[in-house]
Amino acid sequence: MGEEGRQTDTGIKVPKWRFMDYILGKLDFCFWLQTAFRILRSYSSLAGVPSFPILVCSPMIAMLAPDDFSGEAGMFDLELGGRVAIVTGGSDGLGRATARRLAAEGCKVVICARRQDYLQAAAAALAEETGGTVVAQAADVTRPADIEALVAATLERFGGIDILVNNAGSSAAAALEDLDDAAWHADIELKLMAAVRLCRAIVPLMRQRGGGAIVNATIPGGKAPTARSLPTSVTRAAGINLTKSLANEFAADGIRVNTVCIGLIKSAQWERRAGDKPVDELYAQMAERVPLGHVGEAADYADLVAFLVSQRARYITGTAVNLDGGMSPVV
């Protein structure tokens, strides 16, 4: 029993000591007992000592077990098992990390991107990594017909939609004089209207299921724009206001809507921009701008999204959370 466990999104199997962690976590006056148990547990795992003597005492205090921890020691059970999630831009980078985390939590995940071959390979890899259900549906989210097909395919396969992560986008920016009308329209379609159309199609379906959760990806520049950050800062600011408006409009339906403002996080986009510069050198330079002293990982974003779409965040809606290591001013 001590060797059994659930595979996490890192691929590491974590022992299921949930039962005793629950029990001892309930006994505030027995902190010493909790500590002793965890030391013994670690010794048992490292030295190969049978765990039976530890577990044989568990029935005596089973009635004290709480119900708000997962099989991973110290981790919340997000209770996402069986939920149906759509993750746009899910074949790579932050979207792929998010799809991996949601699938590992038990969600049935539909990922979309424009390239069907690359998308299919990503879905297969994610399903193998997590042991979960990950389905590929090619879609260009700037095309209304593709959005309709994405939603229809998800309904046909799973019968409903509980979670939407509007992750598709880019981080290119330019000065005003370098942007013609076509550039503005392209940015608005990708970073604003895609989210509008997806929400418009999916919110009624969430309402039918008694609620749901939406996360829109944006950047801190949507709150505090800098020079030469057009049109991204403008469209991202619109996205933040879209989040707040939808959160207010659909709160009574049990639908929560939040935004994650993504700062400097390792991604393929940054690595492509590095050109001939070593990637490690690029990230080291970026880290100098971050108060925490390091650049974020895709898993940091995925963890936050998974929390926001879970019932652990049931009292959080209409907010824009900075995920930037402390770079942004208080806004």
C-alpha angles and dihedrals in degrees: 000000000000090000096053120099150141121264112243127209088266090061093246119129112229120203115247101238090146095123098057093037088056093049098047093041087062093055103078090170091055100058089136090057091051091050093047091050093052092048090050090046092053091047091049091052096046099040098039092241112161112260095213095097089055095049098043091078095052098094090064093069103021092117090067095061114124122212105226106087132079132224088269109084111248095008128116118240099235091198093220096138113135095010117135115230135185116203116188118208085023101147097078147015120355094356092054091048089051093049089050093052095046092047090049088053090055102263122144099235130201113193123194135193135143102263111072096194094051091042094052091051091050093050092050092049093048092049090051093046095050104026086231138117115276121167128189122221117174113225140155101214092206088068116077092207091056091051091052090050092048093052093044093050091050092050092048092051102039108013098235148016126242104166134038123187111189096202104142114112147095135245102222116135137179145176121274096253091054095058124084125188092269091058091050093049092048092052093047092050094051102038103031116014094046089059091044093053095044092050091046090054098041106037093073089052091050090049089056089055093050098257145334146191133253128191121191118199117222140143134258087250087075086071101031111019122199133206118293091013096123133161095006096062092050096049092042091052087053089051092054090051090047088055093052093045094050092045091056094043097050104030090103089057092056092251115137122198125192139164131223114208103209118211128181105336127158111260144148089256092062092044092053089052091053091075108178093350114106111256093231090055091050093052092045090056091047091050090061088070094052119087091213088057101236141071118253127252128231088246090062089061094042092051092051094048092049090052094047094052092047128085088249083080094044092131095049120091138135094027134127110216119203113226098183111108092257098306098126125080117242105277 
